[in-house]
Amino acid sequence: MNKMNLPFQSLKGIAALVVFLSHALMTYKCTPIQWLKDTPLHLFFDGQCAVIIFFVLGGWFYYTKPIQSPKEYYVRLKKKIIKIYPMFWVSLFLSFFFFSLYSHIHYDMSLYTSWSNSFWNNEINLFAYLKQMTLILPSDSNMLNPPIWYLYVEVRMMILMPLVILLWSKLGKIFPLLVIILSMLYPEHGIKCLAFYTTGSLAHSYGTELIKGIKDNIFSKTSILVISLLLLNITNIARAPVNEYYELVQSLGAALLILFIQKYNICILNNRVLVELGNISYELYLIHFAVLLILKPLCLPIYLFVLLSFLLSCTIAWALNRIVSQPIGAYFKKKL
């Protein structure tokens, strides 16, 4: 892996950890830090903020040389399909396996929130399962593994973003701004996330040059970091419900945070543990929710539940990365 990308891998790992904590701490009715949800410190276990980081990072990496031919577009599309689908299908099967076990267990559900008790209550039919495997046909993501809603977005972006970059190269810098405006005006059509990905691409294109002119001193570092976190944390600071406009502000904060990481060599983001967590972040994101649900019948104290579910999720994610993701990626890399 390119050493320049190691801090970005660590950021992905941290974002995946925040998503995990968000779901784990929402599982129990009473948690020691529940009161923090109504404060700016919610940022440290706010899964919604973490997903915005994933969106903007995705857009950052989509900004590359524009496609030159339909064949090149097809090749890029195929690479994304290989990266997304095999691991998703495996995680969906594991979620169904855990669901099958869970459906035969009786336990004290009064310990848990109504939110966490709302999952895995209904039978799953084959047609609904097959529809969900496509990540294109309409399907209820809450059926087996709720976090997969993110993949519905990612599949749409892998189709749209290369075209956005191509048109951007043809029509000029006004085009990405137009994409963001239209995405905000018509969020109900499911394309609002295009604005967040485009923000990431804009940061890569123009922000990289702009931030080079900023002096490398403690005041500059602190200012950029604080501003990025304030923007990213806007909903917790304002104590307002999330909407597309707040999310756009958050995406600006995420973009600034990414630029901060690119400009300054933050030693902790080169830490092997964080980098490895980033390497398995996709698998961890896909498997952690099923692990949380299958461990509920143990009725553990909250701290043991969080620790055990995290360790088990990481272990399964690591194994899936080594057994599924890496071999499939290496095989198709030779073919492509």
C-alpha positions in Angstrom: 0.0 0.0 0.0 1.1 3.5 -0.8 2.5 5.1 2.4 0.6 8.3 1.5 -2.6 6.4 1.9 -1.9 5.0 5.4 -3.4 7.9 7.3 -6.5 7.6 5.1 -6.8 3.9 6.0 -6.5 4.9 9.7 -9.3 7.4 9.2 -11.5 4.7 7.7 -10.7 2.5 10.7 -11.6 5.2 13.1 -14.9 5.9 11.2 -15.7 2.2 11.3 -15.0 2.1 15.0 -17.3 5.1 15.6 -20.1 3.4 13.6 -19.7 0.3 15.8 -19.8 2.3 19.0 -22.9 4.1 17.8 -24.8 0.9 17.2 -23.4 -0.9 20.3 -24.3 1.9 22.7 -27.8 2.2 21.1 -28.5 -1.4 21.9 -28.9 -1.1 25.7 -31.5 1.0 27.4 -29.1 2.3 30.1 -25.5 3.0 29.2 -22.9 4.9 31.3 -22.4 7.6 28.6 -26.0 7.9 27.4 -26.2 11.5 28.6 -23.4 12.4 26.2 -25.8 11.9 23.2 -27.2 15.4 23.9 -23.7 17.1 23.9 -21.0 17.8 21.3 -19.1 14.8 22.7 -21.6 12.6 20.9 -19.2 13.1 17.9 -17.0 10.3 19.3 -19.8 7.7 18.9 -22.0 9.3 16.3 -22.3 6.9 13.4 -24.0 9.4 11.2 -20.9 11.7 11.2 -18.7 8.7 10.5 -20.7 7.7 7.4 -20.3 11.3 6.1 -16.6 10.7 6.4 -16.9 7.5 4.3 -18.9 9.4 1.7 -16.4 12.2 1.3 -13.4 9.8 1.4 -15.1 7.9 -1.4 -15.4 11.1 -3.5 -11.8 11.9 -2.7 -10.7 8.7 -4.3 -13.1 8.9 -7.2 -11.3 12.0 -8.4 -8.8 10.6 -10.8 -8.0 10.7 -14.5 -11.4 11.0 -16.5 -12.5 7.9 -18.4 -11.4 8.0 -22.0 -13.7 5.3 -23.5 -16.7 3.1 -22.7 -14.3 0.2 -22.2 -12.4 2.1 -19.5 -15.6 3.0 -17.8 -16.6 -0.7 -17.8 -13.2 -1.8 -16.4 -13.5 0.7 -13.5 -17.0 -0.4 -12.9 -16.0 -4.0 -12.8 -13.2 -3.2 -10.2 -15.8 -1.6 -7.9 -18.2 -4.5 -8.3 -15.5 -7.0 -7.4 -14.6 -4.9 -4.4 -18.2 -4.5 -3.2 -20.3 -7.6 -4.0 -18.4 -10.8 -3.0 -17.8 -9.6 0.5 -21.3 -8.2 0.7 -22.8 -11.6 -0.3 -20.7 -13.4 2.3 -21.8 -11.0 5.0 -25.4 -11.3 4.0 -25.1 -15.1 4.2 -23.5 -14.8 7.7 -26.2 -12.4 8.8 -28.9 -14.9 7.7 -27.1 -17.7 9.5 -27.0 -15.6 12.7 -30.6 -14.7 12.2 -31.5 -18.4 11.9 -29.9 -19.1 15.3 -31.3 -16.0 16.9 -34.9 -16.8 15.9 -34.8 -19.9 18.1 -33.5 -18.2 21.3 -35.6 -16.7 24.0 -34.2 -14.0 26.3 -35.0 -11.0 28.4 -35.6 -8.3 25.8 -36.5 -5.7 28.4 -32.8 -4.9 28.8 -32.6 -3.5 25.3 -33.9 -0.5 23.5 -37.0 -0.7 21.3 -34.7 0.2 18.4 -32.5 -2.8 18.9 -35.6 -5.0 19.5 -37.1 -4.0 16.2 -34.7 -6.1 14.2 -34.8 -9.8 13.2 -38.5 -10.2 14.2 -39.9 -11.2 10.8 -39.5 -14.2 8.5 -37.3 -13.7 5.5 -38.5 -14.9 2.2 -36.3 -16.0 -0.7 -37.5 -13.3 -3.1 -36.7 -10.5 -0.6 -33.3 -12.0 0.0 -32.4 -12.3 -3.7 -33.6 -8.7 -4.2 -31.3 -7.5 -1.5 -28.4 -9.3 -3.1 -28.6 -7.0 -6.1 -28.1 -3.7 -4.1 -30.1 -2.2 -6.9 -33.7 -3.5 -6.7 -35.8 -1.8 -3.9 -35.4 -3.7 -0.7 -35.7 -3.2 3.1 -32.1 -2.9 4.4 -33.4 -3.6 7.9 -34.4 -7.1 6.9 -31.1 -8.7 7.9 -28.2 -6.2 8.1 -29.4 -2.5 8.4 -26.0 -0.9 7.8 -26.0 -2.2 4.2 -28.1 0.9 3.2 -24.7 2.5 2.7 -23.9 0.0 -0.1 -27.0 1.0 -2.0 -25.5 4.5 -2.1 -22.0 3.2 -3.0 -23.4 1.2 -5.9 -25.1 4.2 -7.3 -22.0 6.3 -6.8 -19.8 3.8 -8.6 -22.1 4.3 -11.7 -22.5 8.1 -11.4 -19.2 9.4 -10.1 -17.0 8.5 -13.1 -19.5 10.2 -15.3 -19.5 13.3 -13.0 -15.7 13.5 -13.2 -15.8 13.1 -17.0 -18.4 15.9 -17.5 -16.5 18.0 -15.0 -13.4 17.7 -17.2 -15.4 18.7 -20.3 -17.7 21.4 -18.8 -15.3 23.0 -16.3 -15.4 23.7 -12.5 -18.9 25.0 -12.5 -20.3 21.5 -13.2 -19.5 19.9 -9.8 -21.0 22.9 -8.1 -24.1 22.4 -10.2 -24.2 18.7 -9.2 -24.1 19.7 -5.5 -26.9 22.2 -5.9 -29.2 19.8 -7.8 -28.5 17.1 -5.3 -29.6 19.4 -2.5 -32.7 20.5 -4.4 -33.9 17.0 -5.2 -32.8 14.9 -2.2 -36.0 12.8 -2.3 -34.7 11.2 -5.6 -32.0 9.4 -3.6 -29.1 11.4 -5.1 -28.3 13.7 -2.2 -25.3 11.7 -1.4 -23.9 12.7 -4.8 -23.3 16.1 -3.2 -21.1 14.6 -0.5 -19.0 12.5 -2.9 -18.6 15.5 -5.2 -17.4 17.5 -2.2 -14.7 14.9 -1.6 -13.7 15.2 -5.3 -13.6 19.0 -5.1 -11.4 18.8 -2.0 -9.0 16.5 -3.8 -9.0 18.7 -6.9 -8.8 22.3 -5.5 -8.4 21.9 -1.8 -5.0 20.1 -2.1 -3.5 23.2 -3.8 -5.2 25.7 -1.5 -4.0 24.1 1.7 -0.4 23.9 0.5 -0.2 27.7 1.0 -1.1 27.4 4.7 1.8 27.7 7.1 3.0 24.6 8.9 2.7 25.8 12.5 0.8 24.8 15.6 -1.7 27.6 15.2 -2.6 26.6 11.6 -2.8 22.9 12.5 -5.0 23.6 15.5 -7.3 26.0 13.6 -7.8 23.6 10.7 -8.5 20.6 13.0 -10.9 22.6 15.2 -12.9 24.1 12.3 -13.1 20.7 10.6 -14.5 19.0 13.7 -16.9 21.8 14.4 -18.4 21.5 10.9 -18.5 17.7 11.1 -20.2 18.0 14.5 -22.7 20.7 13.6 -25.8 18.6 14.3 -24.6 17.8 17.8 -23.6 21.4 18.5 -26.9 22.8 17.2 -28.9 19.9 18.7 -30.9 19.8 15.5 -32.3 17.0 13.5 -30.2 15.8 10.6 -31.2 17.1 7.2 -29.4 17.3 3.8 -28.2 20.9 4.5 -26.6 20.0 7.8 -25.1 16.9 6.1 -23.6 19.2 3.4 -21.9 21.2 6.2 -20.7 18.0 7.7 -19.2 17.0 4.4 -17.3 20.2 4.2 -15.9 19.4 7.7 -15.0 15.9 6.6 -13.3 17.3 3.5 -11.3 19.8 5.6 -10.3 17.0 8.0 -9.1 14.9 5.0 -7.0 17.8 3.7 -5.6 18.3 7.2 -4.5 14.7 7.3 -3.0 14.9 3.9 -1.0 18.1 4.7 0.3 17.2 8.1 2.1 14.1 9.1 0.0 12.9 12.0 2.1 10.2 13.6 -0.8 8.4 15.3 -2.5 7.8 11.9 0.5 5.7 10.9 0.0 3.4 13.8 -0.2 -0.3 12.7 -3.3 -1.0 14.7 -5.3 1.9 13.2 -4.0 1.1 9.7 -5.0 -2.6 10.1 -8.4 -1.5 11.4 -8.7 0.6 8.3 -7.8 -2.4 6.1 -10.6 -4.4 7.6 -13.1 -1.5 7.9 -15.3 -2.7 5.1 -15.7 -6.2 6.5 -16.1 -4.7 10.0 -18.8 -2.4 8.8 -20.7 -5.2 7.2 -20.5 -7.8 10.0 -20.6 -5.8 13.3 -24.4 -5.3 13.4 -25.2 -9.0 13.0 -22.7 -9.8 15.8 -24.3 -7.2 18.1 -27.7 -8.8 17.5 -26.6 -12.4 18.0 -24.9 -11.6 21.3 -27.9 -9.9 22.8 -29.3 -13.2 24.2 -26.3 -13.4 26.5 -27.6 -10.4 28.5 -24.1 -9.3 29.4 -23.3 -6.1 31.3 -22.9 -3.3 28.8 -19.1 -3.0 29.1 -18.6 -6.7 28.5 -21.2 -6.7 25.6 -19.3 -3.8 23.8 -15.9 -5.4 24.4 -16.9 -8.9 23.3 -18.9 -7.8 20.3 -16.0 -5.6 19.2 -13.4 -8.3 19.5 -15.6 -10.9 17.8 -16.5 -8.4 15.0 -12.8 -7.6 14.4 -11.9 -11.3 14.4 -14.5 -12.2 11.9 -13.7 -9.1 9.8 -10.0 -9.9 9.8 -10.7 -13.5 8.8 -13.1 -12.5 6.0 -10.5 -10.0 4.7 -7.9 -12.7 4.5 -10.1 -15.5 3.3 -12.5 -13.6 1.0 -11.5 -10.0 0.1 -7.8 -10.4 -0.5 -7.8 -13.6 -2.5 -10.7 -12.4 -4.7 -9.0 -9.0 -5.2 -5.7 -10.6 -6.1 -7.3 -13.1 -8.5 -9.2 -10.4 -10.5 -6.3 -8.0 -10.4 -4.5 -10.4 -12.6 -7.5 -10.8 -14.9 -8.0 -7.0 -15.3 
